[in-house]
C-alpha cells in the first residue's frame, strides 16, 4: 500500500521559449519519490495559478488547456488502477512508463535461463557443483529444442508459460528425447526454478505450476551382497588398471563416499577420530554437507596399497581415481569376470554401503545417514533396502520369543 500519492502541474520557468511561454509539467510523487512528465503544452507565467494548479482565464484556449490537463490527471489515476489490477508495483517510475506507453522489457524464457546458468557457473565450487550446472545447461538445451519444434521460434515470452506449455514439454521429453519418468520430472523441477525466479521478480502474475502435480516413481536400487563383494576381492584380475578400478569401487562400498568425493580426497582428509582410529572427514561435493566416516579394515588396506602410487603422488590425492566414465566402462568388464549379473556403476557402491555393509549389520539409520552426508533421514531411506537376511534374522528373534513363551505356558499347564 502506497503511503502518499500526489499530482502537481507546474511551470518549468527555466525552459521559457522565445514567445515567453513556459512548458507545463506534471509531477508525480509516490512515497516521497518524484518523477515528472511533460504535458507538451506551454503558457505565459502570468496566466497560470499556482494555487489552483491550472491556467487562469475564460478564453477558449484556456478552457481547452484546462480540459486537457484534467484528461491527463484522469489518465494518471486510470494507469494507477491498471497497475494495481495487474499486480504490478505502483511507483513513480512504473506509473510514468504506463502513462507514456513504455512497456516493460519483454522477458523471455531462454534469456532468463541462460542468465541463471551464467550465475551458477560463477558459483561452481562454492554453492553449486559442476554436475548441477551441467543439468541446468541440459534442461536449457531441451527447452530450446522443444520451443523450436513446437512454436517454430528460438525463444518465447516468460508470460506465455502456462500449464499447457509444461505438460507439452513433459510429453516432448518422454517421447522425442526418450527420457524416463524420473529423469523427466527432474528436468521439469530444474525448469520450475526459472519460473520461480520470474515470479519473484514480478515478470509473471501467476504460477503456471500451481496445478501441475507429479511424483517420482520409486526405483528399486541395486546393491551387492556380501558374497558378490567377496567375489570381487578374491578375483585375480589380469590388468593393473582393472584391479585399480575394482579397488576404488570396493573402497566406496566400505565408506559410502560418492565417486566425486573419493576423487578429491587428500591425505588431509585422513584424520584420527574420537575413538583414536583413522577416519575420513570431508564435505560432499553435491550437497556441501560434512561426512565423517570411521574407516573399516578393507578401506584402510586399500589406502595403504596406493599410498605411493605414481598417480596419487603426482596429483597429491589419497587414491588414484580414473574418470567416472572410464571407471563405469571397466566395472562392466569386472562384473562379467566376477559373474555378477548386475549393472555395476560407481554409485551402486554407495547403495551397497547403505545396505549390505551397514544397515544389514545393525548400524542405526541415523548413523548411516550421517556418514552418507544426507541432510535428512528421508533421503537415506531411498538407499536403505533392508535385506531379506536382516528381515529373516529379526523374525527369527520374534519366533524365538513366541516359542519360549509357548514353552512356559505349556509347562504351567502340565504342572497344574
C-alpha positions in Angstrom: 0.0 0.0 0.0 1.4 3.4 -1.0 1.8 5.9 1.9 1.5 9.0 -0.3 0.3 9.8 -3.8 0.5 13.4 -5.2 0.0 15.1 -8.5 1.0 18.6 -9.3 1.1 20.6 -12.5 3.8 23.3 -12.5 5.6 25.6 -14.9 9.3 24.9 -15.7 10.4 28.6 -15.9 14.0 27.6 -16.7 12.8 26.5 -20.1 10.8 29.6 -21.3 10.6 29.8 -25.1 11.0 32.7 -27.5 7.3 33.7 -27.1 7.8 34.0 -23.3 5.8 30.8 -22.6 6.8 28.1 -20.1 6.3 24.4 -20.5 3.7 22.8 -18.2 5.0 19.7 -16.4 3.1 17.1 -14.3 5.0 16.0 -11.2 4.0 12.6 -9.7 5.1 11.8 -6.1 4.7 8.4 -4.6 6.1 7.5 -1.2 8.3 10.6 -1.4 9.8 9.7 -4.8 9.2 12.1 -7.7 9.1 11.9 -11.4 7.9 14.3 -14.0 6.1 14.2 -17.3 5.9 17.0 -19.9 2.3 17.9 -20.8 3.5 19.1 -24.2 1.7 22.4 -23.5 3.0 25.9 -22.8 1.6 29.0 -21.2 2.6 32.5 -20.1 3.6 32.6 -16.4 1.1 35.4 -15.6 -1.8 33.2 -16.9 -1.0 30.3 -14.5 -2.4 29.9 -11.0 -0.1 28.1 -8.6 -2.9 27.9 -6.0 -5.5 26.5 -8.4 -2.9 24.3 -10.2 -4.4 25.4 -13.6 -4.5 28.1 -16.2 -6.4 31.3 -15.4 -9.0 32.9 -17.8 -12.2 32.4 -19.7 -11.0 32.3 -23.2 -11.5 29.2 -25.4 -7.8 28.3 -25.5 -7.6 28.4 -21.6 -10.7 26.2 -21.3 -9.2 23.7 -23.8 -5.9 23.7 -22.0 -7.5 23.0 -18.6 -9.7 20.3 -20.1 -6.6 18.7 -21.5 -4.8 18.8 -18.1 -7.9 17.3 -16.5 -7.8 14.4 -19.0 -4.1 13.9 -18.2 -5.0 13.7 -14.5 -7.7 11.1 -15.3 -5.2 9.1 -17.3 -2.8 9.0 -14.3 -5.4 7.6 -12.0 -6.6 5.1 -14.6 -3.0 3.9 -15.1 -2.6 3.5 -11.4 -5.7 1.3 -11.2 -4.3 -0.8 -14.2 -1.0 -1.4 -12.4 -2.8 -2.5 -9.2 -5.1 -4.8 -11.2 -2.2 -6.4 -13.0 -0.5 -7.0 -9.6 2.4 -4.7 -10.6 4.3 -2.4 -8.3 3.0 1.2 -8.3 6.0 3.5 -8.2 6.6 6.9 -9.7 8.6 5.3 -12.5 6.3 2.4 -13.3 3.3 4.9 -13.4 5.2 7.2 -15.7 6.1 4.4 -18.0 2.5 3.2 -18.0 1.2 6.7 -18.9 3.8 7.2 -21.7 3.1 3.7 -23.1 6.6 2.5 -22.3 6.2 -1.3 -21.8 8.5 -3.3 -19.5 11.3 -5.1 -21.3 10.0 -8.3 -22.7 11.4 -11.2 -20.6 11.9 -14.4 -22.5 12.4 -17.9 -21.1 15.7 -18.9 -22.7 17.3 -15.5 -21.9 16.3 -15.8 -18.2 17.6 -19.4 -18.2 20.9 -18.5 -19.7 21.4 -15.6 -17.3 20.7 -18.0 -14.5 23.2 -20.6 -15.8 25.9 -17.9 -16.1 25.4 -17.0 -12.5 25.5 -20.7 -11.4 28.7 -21.2 -13.4 30.4 -18.4 -11.4 29.4 -20.1 -8.2 30.6 -23.7 -9.1 32.8 -25.0 -6.3 31.3 -22.6 -3.8 27.5 -23.0 -3.9 27.0 -25.4 -6.8 28.7 -28.5 -8.2 29.8 -28.9 -11.8 27.1 -31.6 -12.1 24.4 -29.2 -11.1 25.5 -26.7 -13.7 25.6 -29.4 -16.4 22.0 -30.4 -15.6 20.7 -26.8 -15.9 22.5 -26.5 -19.2 20.9 -29.7 -20.4 17.4 -28.6 -19.4 18.0 -25.2 -21.2 19.1 -27.1 -24.4 16.0 -29.3 -24.2 13.7 -26.3 -23.8 15.3 -24.6 -26.8 14.8 -27.6 -29.0 11.2 -28.0 -27.7 10.4 -24.4 -28.5 11.8 -24.6 -32.0 9.8 -27.8 -32.7 6.6 -26.7 -31.0 6.5 -23.0 -31.8 8.9 -22.5 -34.7 10.8 -19.8 -32.9 14.0 -19.6 -30.9 12.5 -18.2 -27.6 9.2 -17.4 -26.0 7.9 -14.7 -23.6 8.0 -15.9 -20.0 4.4 -14.8 -19.9 3.5 -17.5 -22.4 4.5 -20.3 -19.9 1.3 -22.0 -18.8 0.1 -25.4 -17.7 -0.2 -26.5 -21.3 3.4 -25.5 -22.1 4.6 -27.5 -19.1 2.6 -30.7 -20.0 3.7 -30.4 -23.6 7.3 -30.1 -22.6 6.9 -33.2 -20.3 5.4 -35.1 -23.3 8.3 -33.9 -25.5 10.9 -35.2 -23.0 9.3 -38.6 -22.7 8.7 -39.1 -26.4 11.2 -37.1 -28.6 14.0 -37.2 -26.1 13.1 -40.7 -24.8 13.6 -39.7 -21.2 12.4 -42.0 -18.4 9.7 -40.7 -16.0 12.1 -39.8 -13.2 14.6 -38.1 -15.5 11.7 -36.1 -17.0 10.4 -35.0 -13.6 13.9 -33.9 -12.5 14.3 -31.8 -15.7 10.9 -30.2 -15.0 12.0 -29.3 -11.5 15.0 -27.5 -12.9 12.8 -25.7 -15.3 10.5 -24.8 -12.4 13.3 -22.9 -10.7 13.4 -20.5 -13.6 9.7 -19.9 -13.3 10.2 -19.2 -9.6 12.7 -16.5 -10.5 10.2 -14.9 -12.9 7.5 -15.0 -10.1 9.9 -13.4 -7.6 10.7 -10.6 -9.9 7.0 -10.0 -10.9 7.7 -10.8 -14.5 4.7 -13.1 -14.4 1.5 -12.7 -12.4 0.6 -16.3 -11.6 2.4 -19.6 -11.1 1.9 -21.9 -14.1 3.0 -24.9 -11.9 0.1 -24.3 -9.5 -2.0 -27.2 -10.7 0.9 -29.3 -12.1 1.3 -32.4 -9.8 3.7 -35.2 -10.5 5.7 -37.6 -8.3 8.9 -39.5 -8.8 8.4 -43.3 -9.2 10.1 -45.5 -6.6 13.2 -47.1 -8.1 14.5 -50.4 -6.9 18.1 -49.6 -6.2 20.6 -52.4 -6.8 23.4 -53.3 -4.4 26.0 -56.0 -4.0 25.6 -58.8 -1.5 28.5 -59.8 0.8 29.2 -62.8 -1.4 29.4 -60.6 -4.5 31.8 -58.1 -2.7 34.0 -61.1 -1.7 33.9 -62.5 -5.2 35.3 -59.1 -6.5 38.0 -59.1 -3.8 39.0 -62.7 -4.5 39.1 -62.3 -8.3 42.6 -62.3 -9.8 42.2 -59.6 -12.5 44.5 -59.7 -15.5 45.4 -56.0 -15.6 46.5 -53.4 -13.1 44.0 -50.9 -14.4 41.1 -53.3 -13.8 42.5 -54.0 -10.3 42.7 -50.3 -9.6 39.1 -49.7 -10.6 38.0 -52.7 -8.6 39.8 -51.4 -5.5 38.4 -47.9 -5.7 34.9 -49.4 -6.2 35.3 -51.6 -3.1 36.6 -48.5 -1.2 33.4 -46.8 -2.0 31.4 -49.8 -0.8 33.2 -49.6 2.6 33.0 -45.8 3.0 29.8 -44.8 1.3 31.5 -42.0 -0.4 30.3 -40.8 -3.8 32.8 -41.2 -6.6 33.3 -37.5 -7.0 34.1 -37.2 -3.3 36.7 -40.0 -3.4 38.4 -38.4 -6.4 39.1 -35.2 -4.4 40.3 -36.9 -1.2 43.8 -35.9 0.0 45.9 -37.1 3.0 44.5 -34.1 4.9 41.1 -35.8 4.9 42.6 -38.8 6.7 42.4 -38.0 10.5 42.2 -39.7 13.9 38.7 -39.8 15.1 37.2 -39.6 18.6 37.9 -43.3 19.1 41.6 -42.9 18.2 41.2 -44.8 14.9 41.5 -43.4 11.4 38.5 -41.6 9.9 37.8 -39.8 6.7 36.4 -36.3 7.2 35.2 -34.4 4.1 32.5 -32.3 2.6 30.2 -33.8 -0.1 30.5 -32.2 -3.5 26.8 -32.5 -4.2 25.3 -31.0 -1.0 28.3 -29.4 0.7 27.4 -31.3 3.9 30.0 -32.9 6.1 30.7 -36.7 6.1 32.7 -38.2 9.0 33.4 -41.9 8.3 35.3 -44.3 10.6 37.4 -46.5 8.3 36.8 -50.2 8.2 39.8 -52.6 7.7 39.2 -53.2 4.0 39.2 -49.4 3.3 42.4 -48.9 5.3 44.1 -51.7 3.3 43.2 -50.0 0.0 44.6 -46.7 1.2 47.8 -48.4 2.3 48.1 -50.2 -1.0 48.0 -47.0 -3.0 49.8 -44.6 -0.7 52.9 -44.5 -3.0 51.1 -45.0 -6.4 52.6 -42.6 -9.0 49.2 -41.1 -9.9 48.3 -40.4 -6.3 51.7 -38.9 -5.6 51.7 -36.7 -8.7 48.2 -35.4 -8.2 48.6 -35.2 -4.4 45.5 -37.2 -3.7 44.7 -40.1 -1.4 43.8 -42.6 -4.2 44.4 -42.8 -8.0 40.9 -42.4 -9.4 40.0 -42.6 -13.1 37.2 -40.6 -14.7 33.7 -41.7 -13.9 33.0 -42.7 -17.5 36.1 -44.9 -17.8 35.5 -46.4 -14.4 31.9 -47.4 -15.3 33.2 -49.0 -18.5 35.8 -51.0 -16.6 33.2 -52.0 -14.0 31.1 -53.7 -16.6 34.1 -55.8 -17.6 34.8 -56.6 -13.9 31.2 -57.7 -13.4 31.4 -60.1 -16.3 34.7 -61.6 -15.0 33.3 -62.0 -11.5 30.0 -63.5 -12.6 28.0 -60.6 -11.2 24.7 -60.1 -13.1 24.2 -56.5 -12.1 24.8 -53.2 -13.7 27.9 -52.1 -11.8 28.3 -48.4 -11.6 30.3 -46.2 -9.2 27.1 -45.1 -7.5 26.0 -48.7 -6.8 28.9 -48.8 -4.3 27.2 -46.2 -2.3 24.0 -48.2 -2.2 26.0 -51.2 -1.1 27.5 -49.3 1.8 24.0 -48.2 3.0 22.5 -51.7 2.8 24.9 -54.7 2.9 27.8 -53.1 4.8 25.9 -51.0 7.4 22.2 -51.4 7.9 22.2 -55.2 7.4 24.8 -55.4 10.2 22.8 -53.4 12.7 24.2 -49.9 12.2 21.3 -47.5 13.0 19.9 -45.5 10.2 20.8 -42.2 11.9 24.4 -43.2 11.9 24.3 -44.3 8.3 22.6 -41.0 7.3 25.3 -39.0 8.9 28.1 -41.0 7.3 26.4 -40.7 3.9 26.2 -36.9 4.4 22.5 -36.8 4.0 20.5 -33.8 5.2 17.5 -35.9 6.2 16.7 -39.5 7.1 14.1 -39.4 4.3 17.0 -39.3 1.8 18.7 -42.2 3.5 15.6 -44.3 3.3 15.8 -44.3 -0.5 19.1 -46.1 -0.3 18.3 -48.3 2.7 16.8 -51.5 1.3 16.5 -53.9 4.2 18.0 -57.2 3.1 16.0 -60.4 3.3 18.6 -61.8 5.6 18.1 -59.0 8.1 14.3 -59.5 7.9 14.8 -63.2 8.4 17.1 -62.6 11.4 14.6 -60.1 13.0 11.7 -62.6 12.5 13.8 -65.4 13.9 14.3 -63.4 17.2 10.5 -62.8 17.3 9.8 -66.5 16.6 12.1 -67.5 19.5 10.3 -65.2 21.8 6.9 -66.7 20.9 8.5 -70.2 21.2 9.8 -69.5 24.7 6.5 -68.1 25.8 4.7 -71.1 24.4 7.0 -73.5 26.3 6.5 -71.7 29.6 2.7 -71.8 29.1 2.8 -75.5 28.3 4.9 -76.2 31.3 2.4 -74.4 33.5 -0.5 -76.4 32.1 1.4 -79.7 32.7 2.3 -78.7 36.3 -1.4 -77.9 37.0 
